[in-house]
Amino acid sequence: MSIGRPRAFDEEAVLDRAAEVFWRHGYDGASLSELTRAMGINRPSLYATFGSKEELFRRAFARYHETKVANARAALDQPTAYAAIEVFLRSSADALTTGDHPPGCLSIQGGLACSPENAHVAEVLATGRADTEAALEERLSRADDLPDGMDVRALARFVMTLSEGHAVHAAAGASRDDLQASVDIAMRALAHSASRRSFSSDGEPVAAE
């Protein structure tokens, strides 16, 4: 039985480098020449290993989601909803502005300007964001420190919208301090809502007596 020749490169490292190209240029803007140069492989090796540019992107995004996004989602292990939201937002703000990769995040930058024929690429990214939002909603649904009647789906969407907006601002040059200041305001608003307002059974806020 013959044994195939082993790949002459570290696939995970290659995927990390490909992710950075997609991160900087978006899917449409990332040329095969830029990808192969950054990955340190030739086009035949790229096609032999990944099949196509789209499959390379899918694999690179899966690797990104498994490593980068997992760090933020680990915040959901916090014991309270308030702590989970705060750690999620603050760790996300830190990750968006660290200096070891492009600012912002691949899940936003990768598909902001996809052409119509590549709309399915944007759908891959949207699915990744939706998975994170669903995990956040599930965590909030188990919390016992939120007001009765709180719409946890809307709260999860709010948290994700803030985090995704931070990604856009980070890519445009916002600093870590800028993003953390926004988190400060969001957490004050959440604390104020929890302490000063209750919610009716249909989720509508009711002024505290």
Secondary structure, DSSP 8 states (H G I E B T S, - for coil): -------SS-HHHHHHHHHHHHHHHHHHH--HHHHHHHHT--HHHHHHHHSSHHHHHHHHHHHHIIIIIHHHHGGGGSSSHHHHHHHHHHHHHHHHT-TTS-SS-HHHHTTTT--GGGHHHHHHHHHHHHHHHHHHHHHHHT-SSS-TT--HHHHHHHHHHHHHHHHHHHHTT--HHHHHHHHHHHHHHHHHHHHHEEE-TTS-EEE--
